[in-house]
């Protein structure tokens, strides 16, 4: 993986000698976002040029003017977790996979401006034409969950499974929230990508092809899906910890397991606790709790509903007036749901304010900077995935599209 001041090119890895991702293994430093750069992680990448100040009173006007001038040359995608100041300029809003599909459906757009995080822009580049430019307004908008599954770590896990004679029985399934090289790894080994809304179908398909699943990188989504949708037991799941020798598991653990979960999680959804659910029930009589499946198992089992981002939105939109909802997902979305549903009482599940810190990095100054650069004839912060990695990752993405 190499980076220049204005472009990120994701170069996949095919050998076990691949370097580790910094910040995901013991003894390696974490970088302050936007201050330093490391070629093997999406964290800590500085953006070129001078951003307009957030205090600029003409900032909204500059955004409106740039958007109008770009016209159909640009297609702006906004993830549900983005700030409102960015969402107002999005042509389409949605979750990560919906936005990648929307990008692929706009082959005439010269520029695809992805207001999300790094892995989403990678997926958009994989699914769009080579002539299109995918732009991430802030290169430091990464994903801590995606970085929890480093390529060399996953290869080490697969090598262990191979040495035990188990790899032929294991089908890898990776969550959309993973890097391009992990998607490529999954494609090479006959697996599929999944989203939070189709994880059950993905696991069922994988278990029809093999006897075990390696689920990357979110242990909570994998566990909740296996137990609550497929009817497996908690004992059928084991957790591979990439920071421990042998993943912290012995041979017997791996042989008896049906689902091998990667020890990864979402830093936002992982904050919610069963006590949050109990507290909001005490505070708001009759409240209904809906939680994202990236939450801990004890949270989703204590909730009334479990739902992907799109399902959460639809559930609250269709709820009767006067109903109360506590929502266990990112705060920008919860606040937007409250504003769009004034006839209902919509609150954040945790009293502690918690935005997705990396998603929140994309603000109006970054968006304006990216659009004005295009008008000046400069493509900044372009995300490209090399052809070999893209081909293998595309195989896993296509398999997801073909899920029964």
C-alpha positions, 0 to 999 in steps of 0.5 A: 500500500502506498500513499502520495500527498493527493492519492491513496493507492491500495496495493493488495498482498498475496504472500504470508510475508506481508507486513503487519498493519501498524496499530493493530499488533503489540509494540507498534505505535498508534498515530495521531490522526492527520499528523503522521502517515504509515503505509500499512494502516488507514490511520494518520494520513495528512491531507494536502493543501490548506483547508478553509476555516470552519468559521468562514461565514461564506463556507456554506455559500462556497459549498453550494457554489462548488456543488452547482459548478460541478453538476453531473460531473460529481456524485456525492455519497453521504453515509448515515453517520455523517454530520448534517452539514455534509449530508445536506450536500449528498445526492444519496444517503445510505449505509456502506454497501448501499452507497457503493452500489449507488456509486456503481450505478452512476458510470457517467459521474466523473468524480465520486465523492464518498463522505464516509470512511476509507474502506467504503471509498475502497469498495466504491473504487472496486465497483466503479469504472477505471475512468471514475475518480473516487475521492475521500474528503479526509484521508484520515477518515479510517475505521478502527474496526477495519484496522483490527484485522490486519492482512498479515494477522489474517494470513497467520490465522489461515496458516494455523488452520491450514497446518491443522488440516482445517482450512479446506473446511473453513469459508471466510466471511468478511463484514463490509467494514474491512479493508480491500486486501481483507476482501481480496483474501476472502475472495481468494478463499471462496468466501463472501462479503456481508452487511449487517442486513444480510449477515444471516444469509451470508453465514447460512451460505458459507455453512452450506459450502463448508463446516466452519466460518471464519468471520472478520472482523466484528465479533459481535455481528458474527456472534449475534447473527450465528446465535440469534438468526442461525440458532447456534449456541454461544459454545459453537463460537470461539474468538481468535485474538490476533494478539495472542499466540495461536489466536489464544485458542488450542487445537480442540477449540478450533476443531469443535468450533463452527464459527471462528470470530475475529476479535474486532469490534466497533468503537461506537457500538461496543460502548453500549451495555446492558445497564444502558438498556436497563437505565433507559427503561427506568427513565422512560416508561414504555420505551422500546429499545432498538440496537445495531447488531454490532452491539454486544450480545448482552445488549441485543438480547436485552433490546426489543429490536435488532436492526441494521442502520437501514432497518433502524431508520425504517422501524422508527419512521413506521412507528406510531406517533407518541412512541418512545425509542432508545436507539443503540447506534451512532449519535449523528444518525440518532439525532437526525432520526429525532429531528425527522420524527418529531411526533416520537420520542427518539433518544440515544441509548447511552447518556454519554455523547459518542460520535464515530470519531473517524466518520466525523472527521469529514466536515464541511471544510474538507468537502469544500476543499475537495470540491474546489480542488476539482474545479481548479483541475486538481484531483485530491485524496483519490482512493484507488485499489490495484487491479489484482486486489480489486479483482479478488475483492470483487469476487467476494462482493459479487458473491454477496450480490448472488446470495440466495 
